[in-house]
Amino acid sequence: MTDQPKPEQPGQPEQPGQPEQPQPSPAQFYPSAPPPPPEAPAGYPQPYPAYGQAPVPGNTNGFAIAALVLGIIPGIITNVLAVIFGLVSLNQIKQRADRGKGLAIAGIVVAGVWLALWATLIAVAINTGATRNEAGQVVDSGRLSVFKLNVGDCFDGVKEGKAITSVTAQPCDKPHEAEVMDRFPMPAAPEYPGEAKVTSDVETECSERLEGMLPPATLEKLELYYFYPTASSWRTGDRTAVCVVTGQKGTKLTEKVAKR
């Protein structure tokens, strides 16, 4: 048998094939750009900035800069001002949207550290300072400025050839290195005479004064020291020379040398 072709059915037109549908391009699957913001009516501000634009920052606050500068500089007055300026700047930054908040905070913190240090130093100076009785005699040992040494004061801290600004005052009935024998003002002069001239004049004057105060036998057991104005202290008005005696070769004194 052979296959016979099927006769065409009359009235059944040939069905054409379905045309191939076009595929969407990849670009159609990407989201489109956001629509532009709506325009505000004339005379009204825009509700938000245009796309791609950032708000314009304010200027750096001047008080914030001053707070940081004054906070770095050591000094009680400058550090107090730094704290005040820092607080003022923080308030202005909040109101004006200025820049500089970090500068203001840094200035306050640094100034606070300095102020805490100043408070500590003052407290230490008060607690470690020498105490005098009503007669002006040192009764409790402690630090004392050389500018506040009185005749008859006893102390430790003699350093030959070195500038001294303070000593450790001691009651004279306790072992001590030195005793203040006399003090006198130097001739006033607008310009510093020079260290060599000053030391020569002070040494000569102190030697003459001690020879008139103590017998030769006592002077032989002592060594002469003296404090004199330096070029820097001279500019601040210092004109005082101080005559001091110590025991020979570092020997401690146990009582007053001059019986006043």
BELTA-V980094 format. One record per pair of residues at least 4 apart in sequence whose C-alpha atoms are under 7 Angstrom apart, sorted by sequence separation. I is the first residue (numbers start at 0). J is the second residue. D is the distance in Angstrom with one decimal. If there is no record, write none. Layout:
# BELTA-V980094
{{I/J/D} {I/J/D}}
This chain:
# BELTA-V980094
{{23/27/6.7} {39/43/6.2} {48/52/6.4} {60/64/6.8} {61/65/6.3} {62/66/6.0} {63/67/6.4} {64/68/6.3} {65/69/6.0} {66/70/5.8} {67/71/6.3} {68/72/6.7} {74/78/5.8} {75/79/6.1} {76/80/6.2} {77/81/6.2} {78/82/6.5} {79/83/6.4} {80/84/6.0} {81/85/6.0} {82/86/6.3} {83/87/6.3} {84/88/6.0} {85/89/6.3} {86/90/6.5} {87/91/6.3} {88/92/5.9} {89/93/6.3} {90/94/6.4} {91/95/5.8} {92/96/5.1} {99/103/6.3} {100/104/6.2} {101/105/6.0} {102/106/6.1} {103/107/6.3} {104/108/6.2} {105/109/6.1} {106/110/6.0} {107/111/6.0} {108/112/6.4} {109/113/6.4} {110/114/6.1} {111/115/6.1} {112/116/6.3} {113/117/6.2} {114/118/6.1} {115/119/6.2} {116/120/6.2} {117/121/6.2} {118/122/6.1} {119/123/6.1} {120/124/6.1} {121/125/6.1} {122/126/6.1} {123/127/5.9} {124/128/5.7} {131/135/5.2} {132/136/5.6} {143/147/6.8} {144/148/6.9} {148/152/6.4} {169/173/6.9} {192/196/6.1} {193/197/6.2} {194/198/6.0} {195/199/6.1} {196/200/6.2} {197/201/6.1} {198/202/6.0} {199/203/6.2} {200/204/6.2} {201/205/6.0} {202/206/6.1} {203/207/6.4} {204/208/6.3} {205/209/6.1} {206/210/6.2} {207/211/6.5} {208/212/6.4} {209/213/5.9} {210/214/7.0} {213/217/6.3} {214/218/6.4} {215/219/6.2} {217/221/6.9} {228/232/5.8} {229/233/5.9} {230/234/6.6} {231/235/7.0} {232/236/6.6} {233/237/4.8} {246/250/4.6} {39/44/6.9} {72/77/6.9} {73/78/6.8} {92/97/4.6} {131/136/5.1} {132/137/6.6} {192/197/6.5} {213/218/6.5} {228/233/5.8} {232/237/5.3} {233/238/6.4} {246/251/5.9} {39/45/5.8} {92/98/6.6} {131/137/4.3} {132/138/6.4} {169/175/6.6} {246/252/6.1} {70/77/6.9} {130/137/5.7} {131/138/5.5} {69/77/5.4} {70/78/5.2} {92/100/6.9} {129/137/6.7} {130/138/5.9} {69/78/6.0} {130/139/5.0} {228/237/6.0} {129/139/5.7} {130/140/6.8} {156/166/5.2} {228/238/6.0} {70/81/5.1} {89/100/6.3} {129/140/5.0} {155/166/6.1} {156/167/6.3} {228/239/6.6} {69/81/5.1} {129/141/3.8} {154/166/6.5} {155/167/5.2} {227/239/6.6} {228/240/6.8} {128/141/4.5} {129/142/5.5} {154/167/5.4} {155/168/6.4} {227/240/4.7} {67/81/6.8} {89/103/6.7} {127/141/5.2} {128/142/4.7} {129/143/6.1} {154/168/4.1} {226/240/5.6} {227/241/6.6} {66/81/4.2} {88/103/6.5} {127/142/6.2} {128/143/6.3} {153/168/5.9} {154/169/4.9} {226/241/5.0} {65/81/6.9} {66/82/6.6} {153/169/5.5} {225/241/5.4} {226/242/6.7} {153/170/6.4} {225/242/4.6} {66/84/5.2} {85/103/4.7} {153/171/5.4} {224/242/6.3} {225/243/5.3} {65/84/6.8} {66/85/5.0} {85/104/6.7} {145/164/5.6} {224/243/4.9} {144/164/5.9} {145/165/5.1} {155/175/5.7} {223/243/6.0} {224/244/5.7} {63/84/6.7} {85/106/6.5} {144/165/4.1} {145/166/6.6} {154/175/5.7} {155/176/5.0} {223/244/4.8} {62/84/5.4} {63/85/5.6} {85/107/5.8} {143/165/5.4} {144/166/6.4} {153/175/6.4} {154/176/6.1} {155/177/6.3} {222/244/5.5} {223/245/6.7} {62/85/6.5} {142/165/6.6} {143/166/5.4} {154/177/5.5} {221/244/6.2} {222/245/5.3} {142/166/5.7} {143/167/6.0} {153/177/5.6} {154/178/6.4} {221/245/5.6} {222/246/6.1} {62/87/6.9} {63/88/5.3} {81/106/6.3} {82/107/4.9} {142/167/4.5} {143/168/6.1} {153/178/4.4} {221/246/4.9} {222/247/5.7} {62/88/5.0} {81/107/6.3} {141/167/5.3} {142/168/6.0} {152/178/5.7} {153/179/6.5} {220/246/6.5} {221/247/5.3} {140/167/6.7} {141/168/5.5} {151/178/6.2} {152/179/5.4} {220/247/6.0} {60/88/6.5} {82/110/6.4} {140/168/5.3} {151/179/5.2} {81/110/6.3} {140/169/4.6} {150/179/5.1} {151/180/6.1} {198/227/6.9} {139/169/6.8} {140/170/6.5} {149/179/6.9} {150/180/5.6} {139/170/6.5} {150/181/5.4} {60/92/6.9} {78/110/4.8} {137/169/6.5} {138/170/5.3} {150/182/6.9} {137/170/5.3} {67/102/5.9} {78/113/6.9} {63/99/5.8} {67/103/6.3} {70/106/4.8} {78/114/6.6} {60/97/5.8} {63/100/7.0} {66/103/5.8} {70/107/6.6} {205/242/5.6} {59/97/5.7} {60/98/6.0} {64/102/6.3} {67/105/6.3} {71/109/6.3} {57/96/5.9} {58/97/5.3} {59/98/4.4} {60/99/5.7} {63/102/5.5} {64/103/7.0} {67/106/3.7} {70/109/5.5} {71/110/6.7} {75/114/6.5} {129/168/6.2} {191/230/6.0} {201/240/6.6} {57/97/4.4} {58/98/5.8} {59/99/5.2} {63/103/4.3} {66/106/4.9} {70/110/4.3} {73/113/6.5} {57/98/6.0} {66/107/6.8} {191/233/6.5} {185/238/5.3} {184/238/5.5} {185/239/6.0} {184/239/4.5} {185/240/6.8} {183/239/5.7} {184/240/6.1} {182/239/6.8} {183/240/5.5} {182/240/5.5} {183/241/6.7} {182/241/4.3} {181/241/6.0} {182/242/5.9} {181/242/5.1} {180/242/5.5} {179/242/6.0} {180/243/5.5} {179/243/4.6} {180/244/6.9} {178/243/5.6} {179/244/6.7} {177/243/6.5} {178/244/5.6} {177/244/5.6} {178/245/6.7} {177/245/4.5} {176/245/5.7} {176/246/6.9} {176/251/5.1} {175/251/5.4} {176/252/5.9} {174/251/5.8} {175/252/5.3} {174/252/5.5} {175/253/6.5} {174/253/4.5} {173/253/5.7} {172/253/5.9} {171/253/7.0} {172/254/5.2} {171/254/5.6} {171/255/6.0}}
